[in-house]
Amino acid sequence: MELDEILKLIEEKGIEYIRYLYIDNDGVVRGKMGNAKNAKSDLVSGVTYVSCMQSAFGALDLLTPNSIYGCVGELKHIPDLNTFRIVPYAEKTAMVIGDFYTRDMKIFEADPRPILKQKLSELDFEIKSAFETEFYLFDSNSKPYDDALCFATPAMNASNEFAIRVKEYLEMQDVFVEHFYPEYGPGQYEIAVKPACGITSADNQIILRETVRGVAQGLGLTASFMPKPSNELPGSGVHIHISLWKDGENLFADGSDLSDLAYHFIGGILKHMKALLAFTASTVNSYKRLLPHNWASAYACYGFENREAAIRIPLPIHKKEKETLHLEIKPVDGCNNPYLVLGSIIAAGVDGIKNKIDPGDPVDKDPADMSEAERDRYGVERFPQNLGEAIAELEKDRMFEEFWGRTLYEEYLKTKKFEWEAFCQHVTDWEINKYLKAF
């Protein structure tokens, strides 16, 4: 969208505030609200942020102690005008996503969005992807919004107003809903959106998360993407659907089968899966979901139509097999930075293509039901079982440092280590309940 178009839209819609948004490396959407009267200047010159906010602040809302970014240093947040949207769930408000630049207008080395844009421009093909997102709705008493069964129509009735508003508001922001339905847990729902190319898919995930939470808040509800919000409730994930295209052709398709390139892409992801989880399952809570027999995936393997595999090859659409053949990456949730997630998946997959990595044979059963000898034969390995283990795997896998650059890689590790150490030092209710009276 051109600046003149945006300024005209601001005037026509009576916009008072513009939200200048970014998502920090820990997955929290943040920003400033600027007076729309300053839009002509702010949309070009940007707004200023302290440099630590992108990489050294996270979900704990504390400054990472050993970060190279602190009280000194500022960045320019330059809006990407292609992301400008009117915010339907907030009165007289618009939003725009931006990239961080230094004083001399160089890309900020700890901001994954401009790095990912640069990396995508260097590829010989186009990435088409979509984030399929699960979440819970809770009422004002923090109880699940409905108690219906999975896919059951009573949950559709209960959520109808919410579902219609979300669909309308997303489509007003150029994000198109393909499916909305009740999931396995009470008050749990899933939204599948139309795939988009390049960076737009990750932008759309931010728009979706903000819209879901904004609509819920307007209805007196709370929406949460937390992977495992309760011991009693099923987990919520985000599945990344991805394919590679060139000159209008799906490079993952070889007739009705996967191409060699697709198998190599799978091989790369499986090779780097343990380290990749530090980006895709990036919280302490994430690993309460990634357990065997949960249909969330707990083992590094792939399979056709296998919902326990980390990489599922879904059934293509009838009579559209060639254009709909793609991969689904399952061990992802909604508490991360989508640019880091998408970029890291691409980095691993492209490494597989470059090095022609063989993914081995597909798994056609629940890997948790396989014997150890059978898993060894298929090359199936258990995921890291907590954030600390995933961080250790990321420290060993320098391919991600090469892709993202040393600064982002090291700063990300510092933030995640800080989170993991904070959790390990925290005395939990479980410990108190089990040990206080026993000893």
ZIZILIN-V217762 format. One record per residue. N is the residue number from 1. PSI is psi in radians with two decimals (none if undefined). Layout:
# ZIZILIN-V217762
n->N psi->PSI
n->N psi->PSI
This chain:
# ZIZILIN-V217762
n->1 psi->2.37
n->2 psi->2.72
n->3 psi->-0.76
n->4 psi->-0.68
n->5 psi->-0.74
n->6 psi->-0.80
n->7 psi->-0.67
n->8 psi->-0.73
n->9 psi->-0.70
n->10 psi->-0.76
n->11 psi->-0.77
n->12 psi->-0.66
n->13 psi->-0.03
n->14 psi->0.67
n->15 psi->2.29
n->16 psi->-0.63
n->17 psi->2.57
n->18 psi->2.23
n->19 psi->2.06
n->20 psi->1.72
n->21 psi->2.67
n->22 psi->2.90
n->23 psi->2.19
n->24 psi->2.97
n->25 psi->-0.20
n->26 psi->-0.05
n->27 psi->0.19
n->28 psi->2.19
n->29 psi->2.20
n->30 psi->3.00
n->31 psi->-3.06
n->32 psi->2.64
n->33 psi->2.11
n->34 psi->2.49
n->35 psi->2.23
n->36 psi->-0.35
n->37 psi->-0.35
n->38 psi->0.20
n->39 psi->-0.70
n->40 psi->-0.63
n->41 psi->-0.86
n->42 psi->-0.60
n->43 psi->-0.30
n->44 psi->-0.88
n->45 psi->-0.31
n->46 psi->-3.12
n->47 psi->2.85
n->48 psi->2.41
n->49 psi->2.67
n->50 psi->2.46
n->51 psi->-0.37
n->52 psi->-0.28
n->53 psi->-0.58
n->54 psi->-0.78
n->55 psi->-0.38
n->56 psi->-0.06
n->57 psi->2.49
n->58 psi->-2.73
n->59 psi->-0.43
n->60 psi->-0.25
n->61 psi->0.63
n->62 psi->2.61
n->63 psi->2.22
n->64 psi->2.13
n->65 psi->-0.72
n->66 psi->0.37
n->67 psi->2.63
n->68 psi->-0.13
n->69 psi->2.32
n->70 psi->-2.26
n->71 psi->-0.26
n->72 psi->2.33
n->73 psi->2.38
n->74 psi->2.77
n->75 psi->2.71
n->76 psi->2.18
n->77 psi->1.80
n->78 psi->2.04
n->79 psi->2.47
n->80 psi->1.85
n->81 psi->-0.34
n->82 psi->-0.30
n->83 psi->0.05
n->84 psi->2.28
n->85 psi->2.54
n->86 psi->2.35
n->87 psi->1.87
n->88 psi->-0.45
n->89 psi->0.02
n->90 psi->2.20
n->91 psi->2.31
n->92 psi->0.71
n->93 psi->2.49
n->94 psi->2.99
n->95 psi->2.75
n->96 psi->2.45
n->97 psi->2.50
n->98 psi->3.08
n->99 psi->2.62
n->100 psi->2.38
n->101 psi->2.69
n->102 psi->3.11
n->103 psi->-0.68
n->104 psi->0.38
n->105 psi->0.68
n->106 psi->2.60
n->107 psi->2.30
n->108 psi->2.16
n->109 psi->-0.18
n->110 psi->0.22
n->111 psi->1.97
n->112 psi->-0.40
n->113 psi->-0.95
n->114 psi->-0.53
n->115 psi->-0.77
n->116 psi->-0.72
n->117 psi->-0.75
n->118 psi->-0.76
n->119 psi->-0.70
n->120 psi->-0.63
n->121 psi->-0.35
n->122 psi->-0.17
n->123 psi->2.70
n->124 psi->0.16
n->125 psi->3.04
n->126 psi->2.45
n->127 psi->2.25
n->128 psi->2.19
n->129 psi->2.90
n->130 psi->2.52
n->131 psi->2.03
n->132 psi->2.04
n->133 psi->2.27
n->134 psi->2.60
n->135 psi->2.91
n->136 psi->2.59
n->137 psi->2.26
n->138 psi->2.54
n->139 psi->-3.03
n->140 psi->-0.26
n->141 psi->0.24
n->142 psi->0.45
n->143 psi->2.62
n->144 psi->2.46
n->145 psi->-0.47
n->146 psi->2.92
n->147 psi->0.52
n->148 psi->2.93
n->149 psi->2.90
n->150 psi->2.28
n->151 psi->0.12
n->152 psi->2.54
n->153 psi->-0.52
n->154 psi->-0.59
n->155 psi->-0.59
n->156 psi->-0.73
n->157 psi->-0.77
n->158 psi->-0.63
n->159 psi->0.16
n->160 psi->-0.83
n->161 psi->-0.77
n->162 psi->-0.82
n->163 psi->-0.73
n->164 psi->-0.77
n->165 psi->-0.77
n->166 psi->-0.80
n->167 psi->-0.86
n->168 psi->-0.79
n->169 psi->-0.65
n->170 psi->-0.75
n->171 psi->-0.51
n->172 psi->-0.35
n->173 psi->0.32
n->174 psi->0.50
n->175 psi->2.10
n->176 psi->2.11
n->177 psi->2.26
n->178 psi->-0.69
n->179 psi->2.56
n->180 psi->2.20
n->181 psi->2.75
n->182 psi->2.41
n->183 psi->-2.90
n->184 psi->-0.64
n->185 psi->2.71
n->186 psi->2.22
n->187 psi->0.19
n->188 psi->2.40
n->189 psi->2.86
n->190 psi->2.44
n->191 psi->2.21
n->192 psi->2.26
n->193 psi->2.84
n->194 psi->2.40
n->195 psi->2.65
n->196 psi->2.86
n->197 psi->2.52
n->198 psi->-2.39
n->199 psi->-0.38
n->200 psi->-0.61
n->201 psi->-0.77
n->202 psi->-0.67
n->203 psi->-0.76
n->204 psi->-0.58
n->205 psi->-0.65
n->206 psi->-0.78
n->207 psi->-0.74
n->208 psi->-0.86
n->209 psi->-0.77
n->210 psi->-0.68
n->211 psi->-0.79
n->212 psi->-0.80
n->213 psi->-0.66
n->214 psi->-0.76
n->215 psi->-0.77
n->216 psi->-0.80
n->217 psi->-0.68
n->218 psi->-0.39
n->219 psi->0.18
n->220 psi->0.38
n->221 psi->2.96
n->222 psi->2.23
n->223 psi->2.37
n->224 psi->2.36
n->225 psi->0.18
n->226 psi->2.29
n->227 psi->-0.70
n->228 psi->1.49
n->229 psi->-0.16
n->230 psi->2.67
n->231 psi->-0.49
n->232 psi->-0.31
n->233 psi->2.52
n->234 psi->2.74
n->235 psi->2.80
n->236 psi->2.34
n->237 psi->3.12
n->238 psi->2.13
n->239 psi->2.25
n->240 psi->2.04
n->241 psi->2.21
n->242 psi->2.51
n->243 psi->2.83
n->244 psi->2.39
n->245 psi->2.63
n->246 psi->2.25
n->247 psi->0.70
n->248 psi->0.11
n->249 psi->2.42
n->250 psi->1.93
n->251 psi->-0.23
n->252 psi->-0.21
n->253 psi->2.35
n->254 psi->1.52
n->255 psi->-2.18
n->256 psi->0.07
n->257 psi->2.95
n->258 psi->2.54
n->259 psi->2.89
n->260 psi->-0.66
n->261 psi->-0.71
n->262 psi->-0.74
n->263 psi->-0.67
n->264 psi->-0.66
n->265 psi->-0.78
n->266 psi->-0.77
n->267 psi->-0.69
n->268 psi->-0.74
n->269 psi->-0.76
n->270 psi->-0.67
n->271 psi->-0.70
n->272 psi->0.17
n->273 psi->-0.78
n->274 psi->-0.73
n->275 psi->-0.62
n->276 psi->-0.58
n->277 psi->-0.45
n->278 psi->-0.37
n->279 psi->-0.72
n->280 psi->-0.51
n->281 psi->1.31
n->282 psi->0.17
n->283 psi->2.87
n->284 psi->-0.73
n->285 psi->-0.43
n->286 psi->-0.60
n->287 psi->-0.11
n->288 psi->-0.25
n->289 psi->-0.63
n->290 psi->1.21
n->291 psi->2.69
n->292 psi->2.59
n->293 psi->0.29
n->294 psi->0.00
n->295 psi->0.40
n->296 psi->-0.26
n->297 psi->2.36
n->298 psi->-0.06
n->299 psi->2.54
n->300 psi->1.73
n->301 psi->3.02
n->302 psi->2.77
n->303 psi->2.71
n->304 psi->2.09
n->305 psi->0.51
n->306 psi->1.89
n->307 psi->0.00
n->308 psi->-0.07
n->309 psi->2.56
n->310 psi->-0.58
n->311 psi->2.02
n->312 psi->2.39
n->313 psi->1.79
n->314 psi->2.76
n->315 psi->2.13
n->316 psi->2.79
n->317 psi->2.40
n->318 psi->2.28
n->319 psi->0.08
n->320 psi->0.56
n->321 psi->-0.80
n->322 psi->-0.71
n->323 psi->-0.27
n->324 psi->0.01
n->325 psi->2.18
n->326 psi->3.14
n->327 psi->2.61
n->328 psi->2.13
n->329 psi->2.06
n->330 psi->-0.65
n->331 psi->1.11
n->332 psi->2.62
n->333 psi->-3.01
n->334 psi->0.32
n->335 psi->0.90
n->336 psi->3.12
n->337 psi->2.02
n->338 psi->-0.44
n->339 psi->-0.71
n->340 psi->-0.70
n->341 psi->-0.96
n->342 psi->-0.79
n->343 psi->-0.69
n->344 psi->-0.64
n->345 psi->-0.80
n->346 psi->-0.76
n->347 psi->-0.80
n->348 psi->-0.78
n->349 psi->-0.74
n->350 psi->-0.61
n->351 psi->-0.66
n->352 psi->-0.69
n->353 psi->-0.82
n->354 psi->-0.66
n->355 psi->0.15
n->356 psi->0.91
n->357 psi->2.19
n->358 psi->2.14
n->359 psi->-0.05
n->360 psi->-2.89
n->361 psi->2.59
n->362 psi->2.65
n->363 psi->2.25
n->364 psi->0.42
n->365 psi->3.05
n->366 psi->2.05
n->367 psi->-0.40
n->368 psi->-0.38
n->369 psi->-0.06
n->370 psi->2.63
n->371 psi->2.85
n->372 psi->-0.70
n->373 psi->-0.68
n->374 psi->-0.72
n->375 psi->-0.69
n->376 psi->-0.68
n->377 psi->-0.62
n->378 psi->-0.09
n->379 psi->0.50
n->380 psi->2.20
n->381 psi->2.55
n->382 psi->2.49
n->383 psi->2.80
n->384 psi->2.46
n->385 psi->0.08
n->386 psi->2.98
n->387 psi->-0.65
n->388 psi->-0.73
n->389 psi->-0.67
n->390 psi->-0.71
n->391 psi->-0.75
n->392 psi->-0.65
n->393 psi->-0.69
n->394 psi->-0.64
n->395 psi->-0.50
n->396 psi->-0.36
n->397 psi->1.63
n->398 psi->-0.09
n->399 psi->-0.64
n->400 psi->-0.54
n->401 psi->-0.73
n->402 psi->-0.69
n->403 psi->-0.86
n->404 psi->-0.32
n->405 psi->2.65
n->406 psi->-0.71
n->407 psi->-0.93
n->408 psi->-0.80
n->409 psi->-0.87
n->410 psi->-0.68
n->411 psi->-0.64
n->412 psi->-0.78
n->413 psi->-0.71
n->414 psi->-0.78
n->415 psi->-0.75
n->416 psi->-0.62
n->417 psi->-0.70
n->418 psi->-0.76
n->419 psi->-0.80
n->420 psi->-0.75
n->421 psi->-0.65
n->422 psi->-0.71
n->423 psi->-0.79
n->424 psi->-0.49
n->425 psi->-0.13
n->426 psi->2.32
n->427 psi->2.05
n->428 psi->2.84
n->429 psi->-0.63
n->430 psi->-0.78
n->431 psi->-0.75
n->432 psi->-0.80
n->433 psi->-0.59
n->434 psi->-0.59
n->435 psi->-0.42
n->436 psi->-0.79
n->437 psi->-0.33
n->438 psi->-0.50
n->439 psi->none
